Amino acid sequence: MIMESRNEKIRRLQGVSIMTLGSAFYNIPSYITCLFDKNTELLPSVQELFELELAYLEYSVLQKSELLDRLAYFKSINWV
């Protein structure tokens, strides 16, 4: 494997500003939006991994008609 030298990295990145690199980082979508629709909001108290797993399982397994009555970890679901 060929390692890129420090000078080669600098030359490759010379055209890329720090702001460009920084803004690319902030454009990464939230893991919540990757798991659920953008119209879905979890309760603020859902912070533990097991709660996220249970919320994802509920959301994935239940029929759309059952969601409003049976979801335990969601604050709102907005269907357009």
C-alpha positions in Angstrom: 0.0 0.0 0.0 1.4 3.4 -1.0 1.2 6.0 1.7 0.5 9.6 0.7 3.2 12.0 2.1 2.3 15.0 4.1 3.3 17.4 1.2 1.2 15.4 -1.3 -1.8 15.7 1.0 -1.3 19.5 1.4 -1.0 19.9 -2.4 -4.2 17.8 -2.9 -6.1 19.9 -0.4 -4.8 23.3 -1.3 -7.9 24.1 -3.4 -10.2 23.1 -0.5 -10.9 25.7 2.1 -11.4 25.0 5.8 -15.0 26.3 5.4 -15.7 23.8 2.7 -14.4 20.9 4.8 -16.3 22.1 7.8 -19.6 22.6 6.0 -19.3 19.1 4.5 -19.2 17.8 8.1 -22.4 19.6 9.1 -24.3 18.4 6.0 -24.2 14.8 7.3 -27.8 13.8 8.1 -28.8 12.9 11.6 -29.0 9.2 12.4 -32.6 9.8 13.4 -33.5 10.9 9.9 -31.7 7.8 8.6 -33.9 5.5 10.8 -37.2 7.3 10.5 -39.1 9.6 8.1 -38.3 13.3 8.3 -41.9 13.8 9.5 -41.3 11.8 12.6 -40.3 13.3 16.0 -39.1 11.2 18.9 -39.8 12.1 22.5 -36.9 14.2 24.0 -36.4 11.5 26.7 -35.4 8.9 24.1 -31.6 8.9 24.4 -30.5 5.4 25.1 -29.5 2.9 22.4 -32.0 0.3 23.5 -34.8 2.9 23.3 -33.8 3.8 19.8 -33.8 0.1 18.9 -37.3 -0.4 20.4 -38.6 2.8 18.6 -37.2 1.5 15.3 -38.7 -1.9 15.8 -42.1 -0.4 16.7 -42.0 1.9 13.7 -40.9 -0.9 11.3 -43.3 -3.6 12.4 -46.6 -1.8 13.1 -49.0 -1.0 10.3 -49.6 2.6 9.6 -53.1 2.5 11.0 -51.7 1.2 14.3 -49.0 3.7 14.8 -50.9 6.5 16.5 -52.3 4.1 19.2 -49.3 2.0 19.9 -46.1 4.0 19.5 -44.4 4.6 22.9 -41.3 6.6 21.9 -42.7 9.1 19.5 -43.8 12.7 20.1 -45.4 13.2 16.7 -45.9 11.7 13.2 -47.0 14.0 10.4 -48.3 12.4 7.3 -48.5 14.6 4.3 
